[in-house]
């Protein structure tokens, strides 16, 4: 019985990695929350391309705008990660507690990347520092 279960688990893992190809999608095929995020924060920007990582368990979406902004959404359309080297990530997207910390400690830095994890938030600043905050917005790590 254990061998059958192990074989089944290996098969499922193989199938999920074999099917995990990025395929193109249109703006209309993105989840409503992702469409709303893009429309609200980048109304004048056009989509260069959008893809779905069609994972069996949890598909996610990647959108790249003509301006160079790269945005990643989970399967429900919630923001997971945003990066923008040319112009920076808009500060309004970043939680206020993190913005206050950055404004106080690094007033001249711009946001280059913002990532939302399960238990943390991470921002990369234009001065190359990566700041990691827990869900209570307490600083828990700095990497340069």
N, C-alpha and C positions, 0 to 999 in steps of 0.2 A: 504494500500500500504506500509506503514511504517513497519507493522508487517511482511509482505512478505520479504521486504528487510532485516530486522533484522534476520529473520529466515535463509535467504540465506547466510548472512554474518557469522552467527554462524555455519552453515553447512560447509562452506568453511574452516573456522578456525578448525573445528573438523577434517575434512578430511586431512588437511595439517599436523596436529599433529598426526593423526592416521597413516599416511603414512611415517612419518619422522623416519624411521628406518635406521640404518647404515647397509649397506650390502657390502661385500667384492668386490673389483675390482682388476684387474691386472694393472701392470705398463702401459701397452699399452692402457688401458681404461682411464687413467688420461688425462686431457687436455694437449695439446702440450706444453704450457708454463710451466706447472708443471713438465712434463718430462724433459724439458730443464733445469729447475732450479736444479733438483736433479742430473742430469748428469753433470752439470757444477760445482756444489758445493760439491757433495758427490760422485765422480766417482768410488771410491773403495768400498763404502758402499753398502750393500744389503738391500732390503726392507723386513722387518719382516712381515708387513701387510699394506694394503691400503684399505680404506673404502670410500663409498660415503654416505653422509647424504641426502637421496633422498627426499628432500623437494619439494613440488609441485611448490613453487614460485622460490626458489633459492637453488639448491643443492650445497653442498660444499664437499671437499675431505680432508681426513686426511691420512697422510702417517707416519708410524713409521719405522725407520731404525733399523737394528740390533744393531748399536752402541748406541741406546737409544734416538736418535734425533726424535722429533715429529714435523711434519710440517703440517700446515693447509693451504689449498688453496681455493679460491672462485670458482664459477662455470666456470670461464674462465681460471683458472689456475694461477691467480695472487696470490702471497704470502699474507697471512693474518696474520699468526703467526708461529713462530718457537721457540722451546725450546730444550735445551740440557744441562742437569745437569752434565753429566760426563765430557765432553770435552769443553763445552761452544759453543756458536754460533760464527761462523767465522765473524770477524770484517768487512770483505769486503762486507757483506750483509747489514750492517748498513750504512745509509747515512753519508757522510763525515762530515756534520755539527754536527751531533750527536756524531760521533767518536771524533771530535776535542773537543767538550765540555767535554766528559767523560775523554779523555786523559789529559786535563788541570786540571780538578777538582778531578778525581779519577784515577790516573795513574796506580795503581796496580789492578784495578778491571777488571774482565772479563765479557763478556756478557753471561747471562744465558738464557734470553728470549727476543724476539723482536716481537712486535705486531704492525700491521698497521691498524689504524682505519679510519673511514671516514674523520675525521677532526684532527686526531692526530697520533703521533707515541709514542710507549711506550717501554722502555727497562728496564729489570731487570738485575741488576749487581750482581756479586758474593758476594759483601758486603751487599746484601739483600735490597739495595735501588731500588726503582722503580721510574724512571724518565719519565715524560710525556712532550712531545713537541708538539706544534701546527704545522700546515702545513708549517709555515715559519721557523720552527726549533727553535723557542724561547721556553725556558723552561717554562712550565705552571703549573707543579706540581711535588712534591717529596713525596714519601710515604716510610716509613721504616717498 
